[in-house]
Amino acid sequence: MRNTLSRVAWLALGMACLPALSPAFAPAFAGEITVYSALEEDEIAAYLERAAADMPDVTVNLLRLSTGDLGARIIAEAGNPQADVIWGFAVTNMLNPAIYDQLAAYKAAGEDALGEQFRDKEGRWFAPTGYVGAFCVNTERLAQIGAPVPTSWADLKNPAYKGEVVMPDPGSSGTGYLQIAAILQGAGEEAGWQLIKDIDPNMAQYTTSGSRPCRMAQAGEFAIGASLSYVAMQGIEEGYPIQMVIPADYAGFELEANGLMAAAKNPDDAKRFLDWTLGAGAAEAYAARKDLVTIPGVPRSPQAEKAGLPEDLTAVLFPMNFAASGETRDAIITKWREAVGR
């Protein structure tokens, strides 16, 4: 039996830097699977450490890419799929027929406990976790420039924030896309695009990573990072002068879906891994890091309490239409690049 911990850590943290996998990369044998993920690197390291403890006989070869890049890779490999499992991938992207059609139906152990909105009717994906859009606001920098704490997307039109806002590029980041999609679904096409254009003059840059805007705000590079609530919670826990703001108008969120590739080379261990993602060990790991966990009974994290995350997220989150988000994604990204992309 192989000890997988050191290998898992290297793959989870190091492979994100690799531009490509060779076609011969890590062929899956018994006890070995290839997993594609868009989860953040620090999450992956913690989760796979727990997976290695719970399933020591399974070696997980993992490739981590941003949501947009991972989706493009899965589609490009359609003629010769390399992954056994898709893990922690935006359901909006998972619903793309070019990806969805590559998935096999599999009912993971424990899946029945999830609400119907968190699992596919045809059994091709389920989502034990998700992520919530939030502003990471550096209160010290805001005080220096004499600007108020924003409470909504509409507030970001304030000229006082010129050059002080960063957010993810929706073309490469699932976080960026959920933010734009929530604005358009909430405000409507005409008003939504106008709001996006009105905010753009205050944008210092658009990043490829969903977490980076918050990291930049933590470091004091910018006052406001449109990012993720769990990254804001981490920053507050670590002592940065950060305030987390869930936008009062269009608080978008996304589900992180898992699925079995129809072309999986080791379907048995791939199914074991998918079962694990709904098990007690995974749930415990999620509880320490995630703001949105769909598995019933998972306790609220201390970080959520400290950061002031609402206990009832359903009361503040915009009711996203994920199917519509998936169907219109390419058109929205094209229009966004024409309107404000840099």
C-alpha positions in Angstrom: 0.0 0.0 0.0 1.4 3.4 -0.9 1.5 6.3 1.4 -0.3 9.0 -0.6 0.0 12.1 1.6 3.1 13.7 0.2 2.1 13.0 -3.4 -1.4 14.3 -2.8 -0.1 17.6 -1.3 2.2 18.1 -4.3 -0.5 17.4 -6.8 -3.1 19.6 -5.1 -0.8 22.6 -4.7 1.7 22.3 -7.5 -0.3 21.1 -10.5 -2.3 24.3 -10.7 0.8 25.8 -12.2 1.1 23.3 -15.0 -0.4 24.5 -18.3 -1.3 21.0 -19.5 -1.2 17.3 -18.7 0.3 15.1 -21.3 -2.1 12.5 -22.7 -0.1 9.8 -20.9 -0.5 11.6 -17.5 -1.2 9.3 -14.6 -3.2 6.5 -16.2 -5.7 5.2 -13.6 -5.1 1.8 -12.3 -6.7 -0.1 -9.4 -6.5 2.2 -6.4 -5.6 5.2 -8.5 -7.9 7.9 -9.9 -7.5 11.2 -11.7 -9.6 14.0 -10.4 -10.2 17.4 -11.9 -11.3 20.2 -9.6 -11.9 24.0 -9.4 -11.8 24.1 -5.6 -9.3 26.5 -4.1 -5.8 25.1 -3.4 -5.9 25.5 0.4 -9.2 23.6 0.5 -8.0 20.8 -1.7 -4.9 20.3 0.4 -7.1 19.9 3.6 -9.8 17.8 2.0 -7.3 15.4 0.3 -5.4 15.0 3.5 -8.6 13.8 5.1 -9.4 11.6 2.1 -6.0 10.0 2.3 -6.7 9.1 6.0 -10.2 7.8 5.2 -9.2 5.9 2.0 -5.4 5.2 2.3 -5.5 2.6 -0.5 -6.6 5.1 -3.1 -4.1 7.5 -4.8 -5.7 10.7 -6.0 -3.9 12.4 -8.9 -5.5 15.8 -9.0 -5.4 18.7 -11.5 -6.7 22.1 -10.2 -7.7 24.8 -12.6 -9.9 27.9 -12.4 -13.5 27.2 -13.4 -13.3 28.6 -16.9 -10.0 27.0 -17.7 -11.2 23.6 -16.3 -14.4 23.7 -18.3 -12.4 24.4 -21.5 -10.0 21.5 -20.7 -12.8 19.0 -20.2 -14.4 20.0 -23.4 -11.1 19.9 -25.3 -10.5 16.4 -24.0 -13.9 15.1 -25.0 -12.4 12.8 -27.6 -10.0 11.2 -25.0 -11.2 12.1 -21.5 -8.4 12.0 -18.9 -10.4 12.4 -15.7 -12.3 9.9 -13.6 -14.1 12.4 -11.4 -15.1 16.1 -11.6 -15.0 17.5 -8.1 -16.1 20.9 -6.8 -17.0 22.4 -10.2 -19.5 25.1 -10.7 -22.9 23.6 -11.5 -23.5 26.4 -14.0 -20.6 25.0 -16.0 -21.4 21.4 -15.3 -24.7 21.9 -17.1 -23.0 22.8 -20.3 -24.0 19.9 -22.6 -20.4 19.6 -23.8 -19.5 18.7 -20.2 -22.8 17.2 -18.9 -23.0 14.7 -21.7 -19.6 13.3 -20.7 -20.9 12.4 -17.2 -22.4 9.1 -16.2 -25.3 8.7 -13.8 -24.2 7.6 -10.4 -26.1 7.8 -7.1 -23.5 8.4 -4.4 -24.0 7.0 -0.9 -25.8 9.7 1.1 -27.1 11.6 -1.9 -30.7 11.1 -0.9 -30.2 13.3 2.1 -29.5 16.3 -0.1 -32.3 18.6 -1.1 -33.6 18.2 -4.7 -32.1 21.5 -5.8 -28.6 20.1 -4.9 -28.7 17.0 -7.1 -29.4 16.3 -10.7 -32.7 14.7 -11.7 -30.8 12.3 -14.0 -28.2 11.5 -11.4 -25.2 13.0 -13.2 -24.1 15.4 -10.5 -24.7 16.4 -6.9 -23.4 19.4 -4.9 -22.5 19.0 -1.2 -21.0 22.5 -1.1 -21.2 25.9 -2.6 -19.8 29.4 -2.4 -21.3 32.8 -1.8 -20.3 36.1 -3.4 -19.2 38.8 -1.0 -17.2 42.0 -0.7 -14.0 42.0 1.2 -13.7 45.5 2.5 -10.5 46.8 3.9 -11.8 49.3 6.5 -8.4 50.9 7.2 -7.9 51.8 3.5 -11.5 53.1 3.3 -10.9 55.3 6.2 -7.7 56.6 4.5 -9.7 57.6 1.4 -12.7 58.8 3.3 -15.2 56.5 1.7 -18.1 54.6 3.3 -18.4 50.8 3.5 -20.5 49.7 0.5 -23.5 47.6 1.2 -24.6 46.7 -2.4 -23.4 46.4 -6.0 -25.2 49.7 -6.6 -23.0 51.4 -4.0 -19.9 50.5 -6.0 -20.9 53.2 -8.6 -19.7 55.8 -6.0 -16.8 57.8 -7.6 -15.1 57.7 -4.1 -14.1 54.1 -5.0 -12.4 54.9 -8.3 -9.4 52.6 -8.7 -10.2 50.9 -5.4 -12.3 47.9 -6.6 -11.2 44.6 -7.9 -13.3 41.6 -9.0 -12.8 38.3 -10.9 -13.0 38.1 -14.7 -16.2 36.2 -15.4 -14.7 34.5 -18.4 -12.0 32.7 -16.3 -13.5 32.7 -12.8 -16.7 31.0 -11.7 -16.9 33.5 -8.9 -16.8 36.4 -11.4 -19.5 34.8 -13.5 -21.9 34.2 -10.6 -21.6 37.8 -9.6 -22.4 39.0 -13.1 -25.2 36.5 -13.5 -26.8 37.5 -10.2 -26.8 41.2 -11.3 -28.3 40.4 -14.7 -30.9 38.0 -13.3 -31.8 40.3 -10.4 -31.9 43.7 -12.2 -32.9 42.5 -15.6 -30.9 42.7 -18.8 -31.1 46.5 -19.5 -30.6 47.7 -15.9 -28.1 45.0 -15.1 -25.8 45.8 -18.0 -26.1 49.5 -17.2 -25.1 48.8 -13.5 -22.1 46.7 -14.7 -21.0 49.5 -17.0 -21.5 52.1 -14.3 -19.3 50.2 -11.8 -16.5 49.6 -14.4 -14.8 53.0 -14.1 -14.1 52.2 -10.4 -12.5 48.9 -11.3 -8.7 48.7 -10.9 -8.5 45.3 -12.5 -10.2 42.0 -13.2 -8.4 38.9 -11.9 -8.4 35.3 -13.1 -9.0 34.0 -9.5 -12.1 34.3 -7.5 -10.2 34.5 -4.2 -7.5 36.9 -5.3 -9.6 40.1 -5.0 -10.1 39.4 -1.3 -6.4 38.6 -0.8 -5.6 42.0 -2.5 -8.0 43.8 -0.2 -6.5 42.0 2.8 -3.0 43.2 1.8 -4.3 46.8 1.5 -3.6 47.0 -2.2 -7.2 48.0 -2.8 -10.2 48.9 -0.6 -12.8 46.5 -2.0 -12.4 43.0 -3.4 -15.5 41.4 -4.9 -14.8 37.8 -4.0 -16.1 35.0 -1.8 -17.5 35.0 1.7 -15.3 32.1 2.9 -12.1 33.9 1.8 -13.4 37.0 3.7 -14.0 34.8 6.8 -10.5 33.4 6.6 -9.1 36.9 6.4 -11.0 38.1 9.4 -9.9 35.0 11.3 -6.3 35.8 10.4 -6.6 39.3 11.8 -6.7 41.4 8.6 -8.7 44.7 8.8 -11.4 43.1 6.7 -15.2 43.5 6.9 -17.3 41.0 5.0 -20.3 42.4 3.2 -23.0 40.2 1.5 -24.4 42.5 -1.2 -27.9 43.6 -0.2 -29.1 43.7 -3.8 -27.8 40.7 -5.7 -25.9 38.3 -3.5 -25.0 35.6 -6.0 -24.0 32.0 -5.1 -22.9 28.9 -6.9 -23.1 25.2 -6.2 -19.9 23.0 -6.4 -20.9 19.9 -8.2 -19.3 16.4 -8.3 -19.7 13.8 -11.0 -18.5 10.6 -12.5 -17.0 10.7 -15.9 -18.5 8.1 -18.3 -15.1 7.3 -19.6 -13.6 6.8 -16.1 -10.7 4.3 -16.3 -11.2 3.2 -12.7 -15.0 3.7 -12.0 -15.0 1.6 -8.8 -12.5 3.8 -6.9 -14.0 6.9 -8.6 -17.4 5.9 -7.1 -15.7 5.4 -3.7 -14.2 8.8 -3.9 -17.6 10.3 -4.8 -19.2 8.5 -1.8 -16.5 9.9 0.4 -17.4 13.5 -0.7 -20.7 13.0 1.0 -19.4 11.1 4.0 -18.7 12.1 7.6 -15.0 12.8 7.1 -15.6 15.1 4.2 -18.5 16.9 6.0 -16.3 17.6 8.9 -13.6 19.1 6.6 -16.2 21.2 4.9 -17.6 22.5 8.2 -14.2 24.0 9.0 -14.0 26.0 5.8 -17.2 26.3 3.8 -19.9 28.9 4.1 -22.4 26.9 2.2 -22.8 23.2 2.9 -25.8 21.3 1.7 -25.3 18.1 3.7 -27.9 18.2 6.6 -26.6 18.6 10.1 -23.2 20.1 9.3 -22.5 22.6 12.1 -21.8 26.3 11.5 -18.1 27.2 11.5 -16.6 29.5 14.2 -15.3 31.7 11.3 -18.8 32.2 10.1 -19.9 33.3 13.5 -17.0 35.7 13.9 -17.5 37.2 10.4 -21.2 37.7 10.9 -22.4 35.4 8.1 -26.1 35.2 8.3 -27.4 32.0 9.9 -30.1 31.7 7.3 -28.4 32.2 4.0 -31.6 31.6 2.1 -32.9 34.9 3.4 -30.1 36.9 1.8 -29.0 35.0 -1.3 -30.4 35.8 -4.7 -32.4 32.7 -6.0 -30.1 31.9 -8.8 -31.4 30.2 -11.9 -28.5 27.9 -12.6 -29.9 26.4 -15.8 -30.4 29.9 -17.2 -26.9 30.8 -16.1 -25.5 27.8 -17.9 -27.5 28.4 -21.1 -26.5 32.1 -21.4 -23.0 31.9 -20.1 -21.1 32.2 -23.4 -23.3 35.0 -24.6 -23.0 36.9 -21.3 -19.2 36.6 -21.3 -19.0 37.7 -24.9 -21.1 40.8 -24.1 -19.2 41.5 -20.9 -15.9 41.5 -22.8 -17.3 43.9 -25.4 -18.8 46.2 -22.7 -16.1 46.3 -20.0 -13.5 43.6 -20.5 -9.9 44.5 -20.4 
